[in-house]
Amino acid sequence: MIKVGVLGARGRMGAEVCRAVEGDDGMELVAAVDQGDALDALTAADVVVDFTHPGVVMDNLRWCVEHGLHAVVGTSGFDPSRLDAVRAWQAGTGEGAAANVLVAPNFGIGAVLMMHFAEKAAPFFESVEVVELHHPKKVDAPSGTAYRTAELIAAARAEAGVPPSPDATTTELDGARGTDVDGVRVHAVRLSGLIAHQEVLLGGHGEIFTIRHDSMNRESFMPGVLLAVRRVGDLPDRLTVGIESLLGL
């Protein structure tokens, strides 16, 4: 039986994680912690799941690592500098040296496959851009999924020697062309009625290839979260980004 603690337990995603853990025969929810609660209750857990806020997740994660607790993180905002900080904490001695961390830009199986397919397709097209669409209460832009997708696309194109996407823009209003992630343009839409959606648009000579993923509810992320909880303690790498390796990709 895996004992699980949840950070951000009263949020939309955190509450969904709590329900999923309680419904799994191989897991026990031992702590549901949110803003204002003491973190000490998490010491009863084997694995802590964090769905909080980019402004607090690093403090939470450092506390978990220092207490030797494996962590599964779905909170956005993990750029290379933050990942380096996690590695530094894990390199310490004591309980922190025993804690594995998995940070996933997206736990949706379809979303992970979308990123995988986009990475494979990117070198074969002259142009590529990413459009992500989310509910208006999302605090970060672009989404972690879009950021990671752009990183994968850029790396695949660089390895294949593909030049940057053509763009003759010389005059623009600030933000009109989105943000630039390693040379890949990423656009963010915030609209009532949406949950989490993303399109990767690839263009070539006389053809457009579109890869789209839609999350219709937050329950769709739970199979990936539970898979990560089951596997994080046995992962060969101390820090793992994404659940691709758990799916054999």
C-alpha positions as CSV (number, residue, x, y, z in Angstrom):
1,M,0.0,0.0,0.0
2,I,1.5,3.3,-1.1
3,K,0.8,6.1,1.4
4,V,0.2,9.4,-0.4
5,G,0.1,13.0,0.6
6,V,-1.4,15.8,-1.5
7,L,-0.3,19.4,-1.6
8,G,-2.9,21.8,-2.9
9,A,-5.6,19.4,-1.8
10,R,-8.4,21.9,-1.9
11,G,-7.6,23.2,-5.4
12,R,-9.3,21.9,-8.5
13,M,-6.5,19.5,-9.5
14,G,-5.5,18.6,-5.9
15,A,-9.1,17.6,-5.0
16,E,-9.2,15.4,-8.1
17,V,-6.0,13.7,-7.1
18,C,-7.4,13.1,-3.6
19,R,-10.4,11.4,-5.1
20,A,-8.3,9.3,-7.4
21,V,-6.0,8.1,-4.6
22,E,-8.9,7.2,-2.4
23,G,-10.4,5.2,-5.2
24,D,-7.2,3.2,-5.9
25,D,-7.0,-0.1,-4.0
26,G,-3.2,0.1,-3.8
27,M,-3.0,3.6,-2.3
28,E,-3.9,5.3,0.9
29,L,-4.5,9.1,1.3
30,V,-2.7,10.0,4.5
31,A,-2.4,13.8,4.2
32,A,-4.4,16.4,2.4
33,V,-2.5,19.7,2.8
34,D,-3.3,23.2,1.4
35,Q,-2.4,26.8,2.0
36,G,-2.1,27.6,5.7
37,D,-1.7,23.9,6.8
38,A,1.4,22.6,8.4
39,L,3.5,20.4,6.2
40,D,4.3,17.9,9.0
41,A,1.3,15.7,8.2
42,L,3.1,14.8,5.0
43,T,5.8,12.8,6.9
44,A,3.3,9.9,7.1
45,A,3.5,9.6,3.3
46,D,5.7,7.6,1.0
47,V,4.9,9.9,-2.0
48,V,3.8,13.5,-2.1
49,V,1.8,14.9,-5.1
50,D,2.1,18.7,-5.6
51,F,-0.5,20.6,-7.5
52,T,-0.1,24.1,-6.0
53,H,1.3,27.3,-7.5
54,P,4.6,28.2,-9.2
55,G,5.2,30.7,-6.4
56,V,5.3,28.1,-3.7
57,V,6.1,24.8,-5.3
58,M,9.9,25.2,-4.9
59,D,9.6,25.6,-1.1
60,N,7.3,22.6,-1.0
61,L,9.5,20.5,-3.1
62,R,12.6,21.4,-1.1
63,W,10.9,20.4,2.1
64,C,9.8,17.0,0.6
65,V,13.4,16.3,-0.6
66,E,14.9,17.2,2.7
67,H,12.5,14.9,4.5
68,G,13.3,12.0,2.1
69,L,9.8,11.9,0.5
70,H,9.4,11.0,-3.1
71,A,7.5,13.7,-5.0
72,V,5.3,13.8,-8.1
73,V,4.9,17.4,-9.3
74,G,2.2,18.7,-11.7
75,T,2.7,22.4,-10.9
76,S,3.9,24.6,-13.8
77,G,6.9,26.8,-13.9
78,F,9.9,24.4,-14.1
79,D,12.5,26.0,-16.3
80,P,16.1,24.6,-16.4
81,S,17.2,26.7,-13.4
82,R,14.5,25.2,-11.2
83,L,15.4,21.7,-12.3
84,D,19.0,22.4,-11.5
85,A,18.0,23.6,-8.0
86,V,16.1,20.3,-7.4
87,R,19.2,18.3,-8.5
88,A,21.3,20.3,-6.0
89,W,19.0,19.5,-3.1
90,Q,19.0,15.8,-4.1
91,A,22.8,15.8,-4.2
92,G,22.9,16.5,-0.5
93,T,23.4,14.0,2.3
94,G,20.9,12.6,4.8
95,E,17.3,11.9,3.9
96,G,17.3,14.2,0.9
97,A,19.7,11.7,-0.9
98,A,16.9,9.1,-0.9
99,A,14.1,11.2,-2.5
100,N,13.2,10.8,-6.2
101,V,11.3,13.6,-8.0
102,L,9.1,13.4,-11.1
103,V,8.1,16.7,-12.6
104,A,5.5,16.4,-15.4
105,P,4.4,19.2,-17.7
106,N,1.3,17.1,-18.3
107,F,-0.1,13.9,-16.9
108,G,-2.7,13.3,-19.7
109,I,-1.7,10.2,-21.7
110,G,-3.0,11.8,-24.9
111,A,-1.1,15.0,-24.2
112,V,2.1,13.1,-23.7
113,L,1.6,11.3,-27.0
114,M,0.9,14.7,-28.6
115,M,4.3,16.0,-27.4
116,H,6.0,12.8,-28.6
117,F,4.4,12.9,-32.1
118,A,5.2,16.6,-32.4
119,E,8.9,15.9,-31.6
120,K,8.9,13.2,-34.3
121,A,7.2,15.3,-36.9
122,A,9.0,18.6,-36.3
123,P,12.1,18.0,-38.5
124,F,10.0,17.2,-41.6
125,F,8.2,20.6,-41.9
126,E,9.5,24.1,-42.7
127,S,7.4,25.9,-40.1
128,V,6.0,25.0,-36.7
129,E,4.2,26.9,-34.0
130,V,2.3,26.0,-30.8
131,V,-1.1,27.3,-29.6
132,E,-2.3,26.4,-26.1
133,L,-5.8,27.2,-24.9
134,H,-6.8,27.1,-21.2
135,H,-9.4,28.4,-18.7
136,P,-9.0,32.0,-17.6
137,K,-8.0,31.0,-14.0
138,K,-4.7,29.5,-15.1
139,V,-2.0,31.7,-13.6
140,D,1.0,31.0,-15.9
141,A,1.4,31.5,-19.6
142,P,2.5,29.7,-21.7
143,S,1.5,26.4,-20.0
144,G,4.1,24.0,-18.9
145,T,2.9,21.6,-21.6
146,A,3.4,24.2,-24.3
147,Y,6.8,25.2,-23.0
148,R,8.0,21.6,-22.9
149,T,6.5,20.8,-26.4
150,A,8.4,23.8,-27.8
151,E,11.6,22.6,-26.2
152,L,11.2,19.1,-27.6
153,I,10.4,20.5,-31.1
154,A,13.4,22.9,-31.0
155,A,15.8,20.1,-29.9
156,A,14.6,17.7,-32.6
157,R,14.9,20.4,-35.4
158,A,18.4,21.4,-34.2
159,E,19.6,17.8,-34.2
160,A,18.3,17.3,-37.7
161,G,19.9,20.6,-38.9
162,V,16.5,22.2,-39.8
163,P,16.7,26.0,-40.0
164,P,14.4,28.3,-38.0
165,S,10.8,28.7,-39.2
166,P,10.6,31.4,-41.8
167,D,9.1,34.7,-40.6
168,A,9.3,38.1,-42.4
169,T,7.7,40.0,-39.5
170,T,9.6,43.3,-38.9
171,T,6.9,45.3,-37.2
172,E,4.5,44.0,-34.5
173,L,2.6,44.9,-31.4
174,D,4.1,43.4,-28.3
175,G,3.1,39.8,-28.0
176,A,1.4,39.6,-31.4
177,R,3.8,36.8,-32.4
178,G,3.6,35.0,-29.1
179,T,6.6,34.1,-27.0
180,D,9.8,32.5,-28.3
181,V,10.9,29.2,-26.7
182,D,14.2,28.1,-28.2
183,G,13.1,29.6,-31.6
184,V,9.6,28.1,-31.5
185,R,6.7,30.6,-31.3
186,V,4.1,29.7,-28.6
187,H,0.7,31.4,-28.3
188,A,-1.5,31.3,-25.2
189,V,-5.3,31.7,-25.2
190,R,-7.3,32.1,-22.0
191,L,-11.1,31.7,-22.4
192,S,-14.0,30.8,-20.3
193,G,-15.4,27.3,-21.0
194,L,-12.0,25.8,-21.8
195,I,-10.1,23.3,-19.6
196,A,-6.8,22.4,-21.3
197,H,-6.1,22.2,-25.0
198,Q,-3.2,22.4,-27.3
199,E,-2.4,22.5,-31.1
200,V,0.9,22.0,-32.8
201,L,0.7,23.5,-36.3
202,L,3.3,22.2,-38.8
203,G,3.5,23.7,-42.3
204,G,5.3,22.6,-45.4
205,H,5.0,22.8,-49.1
206,G,1.3,22.6,-49.9
207,E,0.3,20.9,-46.7
208,I,-0.5,21.6,-43.1
209,F,-0.2,19.0,-40.3
210,T,-2.1,19.7,-37.1
211,I,-1.7,17.7,-33.9
212,R,-4.3,18.6,-31.3
213,H,-5.1,17.3,-27.8
214,D,-8.2,18.3,-25.7
215,S,-8.7,17.6,-22.0
216,M,-12.4,17.7,-21.4
217,N,-12.2,17.3,-17.6
218,R,-9.5,17.1,-14.9
219,E,-10.2,13.4,-14.3
220,S,-8.4,12.8,-17.6
221,F,-5.1,13.5,-15.9
222,M,-5.5,11.0,-13.1
223,P,-4.3,7.8,-14.8
224,G,-1.0,9.5,-15.5
225,V,-0.8,10.9,-11.9
226,L,-1.5,7.5,-10.4
227,L,1.1,5.8,-12.7
228,A,3.7,8.3,-11.5
229,V,2.9,7.7,-7.9
230,R,3.3,4.0,-8.3
231,R,6.6,4.3,-10.2
232,V,8.5,7.3,-8.8
233,G,10.2,5.5,-6.0
234,D,11.7,3.0,-8.5
235,L,12.9,5.3,-11.2
236,P,16.6,5.0,-12.1
237,D,17.1,8.8,-12.3
238,R,16.8,10.9,-9.2
239,L,15.0,13.6,-11.2
240,T,12.7,12.7,-14.1
241,V,10.9,15.2,-16.3
242,G,7.7,13.9,-17.9
243,I,6.0,10.5,-17.8
244,E,7.2,9.4,-21.2
245,S,9.6,6.8,-19.8
246,L,6.8,5.4,-17.7
247,L,4.9,4.8,-21.0
248,G,7.8,3.2,-22.8
249,L,8.3,6.2,-25.1
